[in-house]
């Protein structure tokens, strides 16, 4: 059996899927350590992994970034992107790398399993292969591998075929790397030179494509075609859904198939302002012959103030394994896991998210034909109503969602991951060392 170190930035949406991977590896008999924020220590230990705390300099509260960095409040567009990349992800990189180095100096590690925003992983993979374990990227949000046939990651720009598309992509890449993120790239390269003696070797948002292996947890049908895709990339299919422990609400019997079901959610983190999507959807569909099912993502139900229309049902949490087979349309802000769960059930979508990786998730929904991308984070009720009506009336959306879902059904994420990890045997291993005392 092997010894793996999983490294993760301190964000709920990153920790949860990586804990699922940790549990799988532990069930296979492997030794697993998990490096992340102390806020997640109990969850890591409950999963059975050995918890390692990030140093204070890297323990950034990404779940409440505005609270941790009040100067972030009010930033939009390129300014917000630059702030997040620099402050939340690049600057913690040196402390992340120090923590990883301390662990691999102290005990044998066969591979580092990380996610693309853990910049310490980008720094580690710059070292000669003989001086470190293999670095395996776990693709828990859309694929960020650089390609001449795709626009830079983070812009939410879909592919344009042919030579004009490649010219457009090259121009956008120049703007992104030199203008929008030029200062962030310099900061990352300067840090890399200080820590490992060389620059990153490419754009900071592309580093995962240069890792030893990149396991992307989706299917090719939900990714942009890339003829120049790095050989290191493996499409594994989505992570298997977890059985939900949430009880069904007392209105569950209303989901009897007598009218279409539209489920709306803003997830469990980006749900502080229901005015972005939940309330506009409720307003949009108040007079329609559909049942609107709302999940507040853990917020109290009474956070939806005022009298709700008769066709609305609300719960803090809902058991997705039982709900999704009954849903006709999902309206969401574009969380990667939730979108893929819907597609696995052949459910078409209406998406509205322009922050973090959500802009890329939503772009792929629209590009794939599996739903309508509203291209906003705050949706107007009229736009939501029109999009839901379009998805319900045009069968092509469900056909495309079912096409992607069929590919997902034939994938085996665990087998693919295990095959990649077994294939690391040819990689020069870090020499085994005795633990320090």
N, C-alpha and C positions, 0 to 999 in steps of 0.2 A: 504494500500500500504506500501511497505517497503523502507528502506533507505540503499543504497549500497555505499561502497567505493571501487572504482576500483584503483588498484595500478599498475604502469607500469614502467619498465626501459626505459630510454630515447633513444629509437631506433625506427625509422620509421616503420620497419617491425613488431614491437610489438604494437605501438600506433594505427596504422590503424585498425587492427582487433578488438582491445579492444574498440575503438571508435564506431565501428559498433555494438558491444554488448551494449555499453552505450546507443546508439540511440534506440535500441530495448527495453531496460528496461525503458527508458524515455517514449516511446510510450505506454508502459503498465501502465503508471501513477506512476512509482516509482521515488523516489528521488535519484539522482546519483551524487556523487562527484568523481573527477578523479585526482589522484595524479601522476604527472610526471614532466618532465622538463618544464621550462618556455618557451622554444622554441615552445612548442605545445599548449600554452595557447589559442591562437586564434582559433585553430582547436577544442579544447575541448569546448570552449564557443560557437562556431558555432554549435556544436552538441547539445547544450542545457544543458550540464552538468556543475556543479560547479567546477571550476578549483582550484586545490591546488598545489602550487609549491614544488618541492623537495628541501630540503636544499642544499646549495652550495656543501657540501661534497659528496652528492649523485647525483648531476647533471652532470653526465659524458656524454660527447658527443659520444655516441656509433656509430653515423653515420659517424664520422670522427675520429675514435680511433687513427689512426696514427698521425693525426694532434694534438690531445690532448696529446698523449704520444709518442713523437718521438723515445723513446727507444724501442717501439714496432716494428718499421720498420725493416724488415729483419728477424724477428723471424719466424721460421718454426717448424713444428712437435710438439713434446711434450713441447718444450720451449714456443712456441706460445700459446698452450693450457693452460699451467700453468699461463702465464702472463695474458691472458684474464680472466680466472676464478678468479684469485686473485685480479687483479687491477680493472677490469671492473664490476665484479659482487659481489665478497665477501666483499671487503673493503667498498663499499657504504652501506652494510647491516645495520650497526648500526644507521647511519643517517636516512635510510629508516624507520627503526623501530621507531625511535624517532618521525618522522613525523606522522606515523600511530597512535602511542599512543596519540599524541597531539590531533589528530582529534577525536578519540573515547572517549577521556576525555571531549572534548568540546561539542559533540552532539551525539544523538543516532545513532548507526550504527547497522543494522541487520546482515550484513555479509560483509566480505572483499573478493573481487574478484580480483585475482592476476594472474600473469603469472609465469612460473616456474623459471625464472632467476631473479625475484625480491626476493632477499635473505632476505629482511625484513619480507616477509611473512613466510619464514622458521623459523625465530626467533619468530615471533608472535605465531605460532601454537605450540610452545613449552610450552607456558603458560597454566595453567589449563583452561579447557573449560569454567568454571564459571567466569573467569576473562577476557574473550575476546569474540568478535563475532566469529562465524564460519569462517574458512578460506577455500575458494573455489578456486581451481586452474583451470585456463582456458587454456586448452591445444591447443595452437596456433602453435606448432611445434611438431615433433614426440614424442610419449609417452615415458616418461622417468622412468616409474615405474620399480623398481627392480624385477628381476625374475631369478630363477635358470635355466630357459630355454632360456635366452638371455644374450648376452655379455654386458658389461658395456656401458652405453650411451656415445656417443661421439667418439667411435672407428670405427663406420661404419661396424661392423662385423655382418654378417647375422647368423640366427640360424643354429645349427647343431643338428639334432634329436638324441635322445637316450642318454645312459650313457656317451659315449665319449664326446658328446656335452656339457653335464653338467659339466664334468671334465674340459673341455676347458674353459667354461664360468667362473668357479670358479678360475681357474688359471689367466685368464685375469682380473678378478675382483680384485684379490690380487695385480697384477701388477699395475692396474689403481689406486687403492685406496692407496696403500702403496708406490709405486715408482713414477708413473707419477704425481699423485695428492696428494702425502703424505703431502707435505708442505702446499698445499692449504687447505687440510682437517684439519690440525692442526690449521691453521690460523682461519678457520671457527669455529672450536670447541672452541678455546680460546675466540673468539668474543662472541659466544653464552653464555659461562660461565660468561663473564663479564656483558652481557646485561640481561640475564634471569636466570642465576644461574645453568645451566646445558648444556651439550654439545648437538650437533645437533641430536643425537640419530641414526645416520647412515650417509652414504655417502652424501656429499653435493648435488651431481647431482641427488640423488634419493628422495630428501625431498618431492617432490610433491605427491609421492605415500603415504606419511604419513599424508597428509592434511585431513581435514574433508570431503571434496568432491573434485573430480577431473573430470572435464568435458572435454573430449577429442574430439576436433572438427575434427573427421574423422570417418570412418567406420571400423569394425573389419577386413575386407578384405584387408585393407591397413596397418595393424599392425601385428606384430609378435604374434603368439599364446602364451598365458601365462596361463597355468592351475592354477597358483598361483596369478592371477591378484587380487589386492586388491578390496574388495567390494565397496570401495569408488569411483571406476572408472566407468564413464558412457560414452559410445560412442554415441556422439550426431549427427554425420554426419558433413560435412563441413559447414562453414558459407555460407549463401546464397550469390551468386555473386552480386556485385553492378552494377546497370545500368551505363554504361559508357557515359560520356558527350563528349568524344573525337570525333571530326568530322572524317568522312572517308576521306582518301587522294584521290587525283585526279586519281590515278591508280587503284582504288578499282574495277573497272569493269574487270580488268585482272584476278580477282578471279572468273573465270567463269566455273571452273570445267574441263577445257580442259587438265589440267596436275596437278599432285600432288602438294600440297602446303606444304612446310616445313617452319614453323615459328621458328625463333631463337631469343632469348632474354637473357640478363644478368640481367633483373630486373631493379629496379630504384635506387638501392644503390651500388651494387657490379659491377658497369659498368664503372669504371674509366679506365679500360684497356680492350678494345675490342679485344686485341690479345689473350685473354684467351679462348673465345668461338665464338664470333660473326664473327671475321675475319677468323678464321680457317674454320668455316662453309661455309662462302661465297666462300672461296678458294676451299673447298672440293667439292662443288656442282656446280661450275662455268660451267662445261661442261655437266652437267646432264640435263635430261628432267623434271626438277621440277621448280616450282616458289618459290624462297627463299624470305620470308617476314621477314623483320628485324624491331624490335622495339628498339630504342636507349634508352628507359626508361627516356626520358626527356632531354638527351644530344642533342645538335644540330646535325642535319643530316650530316653536313659537317665534323663532328668528324670522320666519315669514309672517310678518305682521299684517294685520288686516284680514278681512273675510276672503277666504279663498273661493274661487268658482266651484260649482257643484261637480265639475268633471276632473277635479284635482285630488290626488291622494299623495300623502307625504309620510316619510319615515326618515329617521336619522341614518339608519343603515338598511340595506336590502340584500338578501342572499342572491348574488348574481347567478350562481349555478342554477337557481330555480326561476329567477326573474327573466333572464335573457331569452330563454326559449319562448317566452310569451310576448316579447317586445317586437314592434313593427318598425320603429325608428328610434335611434338614440341621438339625443341632442347633447353635445358635450363640448367642453373647452379644450379637448384634445390631449388628455393624458394618454401616453403610449400604451400602457397596459390595458386601460379600459377600452380604447379604440380597437385593440387587437382582440380582446375578448368578444366584442360585438361582431367583428368580422368573422371570427371563428364560428359564430352562430349564423352567419349570412345576413346580419342586420345592417341595412344602409344607415348612413349618418348625416346629421347636420352638425358642422363643427365651427366653433368660434373661439380661436385662441391665437394670440400673436406674441406671447412671451415665452422665455426659456426655449425648450425644444418643441413646445406646442406649435410654433409657427411652422416647423418642418413636418410635424405629424399632420396638421391640417392641410398643408400643401399636398401631401401624399394622398390624403382622402379624396381631394378634388381631382388630382391627376389620375388616380386609379379608376375614377368613375363610380366609386363606391359610396359617394355622398356629395353634399354641397358644402363648399368652404365659403363661409361668410366673410373671411378676410378681416376680421375685427376681434377685439377682445370684449367689447361692449356692444351687444347686438340690439338693433331696433326691433320692436315687436313685429312690425310689418314685414321686415326681412325674414324673421324667423317663420312667420306664418306662410309666406310665399315658398320658402325653402322646404318646409315640412310637407306642404301640399304637393310640391314638385316631386319630392322623393316618394310620397305615397302613390302618386298617379303615374309616374314613369317607371315601368318595370326594369329598365336598364340598370338602375341603381342597385336593386336587390340582386339582379343577375351578376353584376360585378362583385358585390359583396360575397355572394355565394361562391363565385369563382375563386376568390382569395381564400374563403373559408375552406373550400375543398382542398386546396394546397396545404393549408395549415393542418387539416385533419390527417394528411398523409405524412406530416413531418413528425420527428421524434427529437425534441430538444435535448433530452438527457442523453440519448445515444450519440447524438452529434457532438455534444460537449465532451462526453467520455472519449470518443474517437480522437478529437483534437488533443486532449490531454495525454492520451496514450502515445500519440504521434510526436510528442515533445522529446521522446527518448533519444532522438538524434542530435538534440541541442546540447552544446557543451554545458555541463552542470557546474554550478558553483561548488568548489571543493568543500567537502564536509569538514566542519570545524567543531571543536569542542566548545560547549557553552562556557561563557565567561562566568567567573565566580567573584 
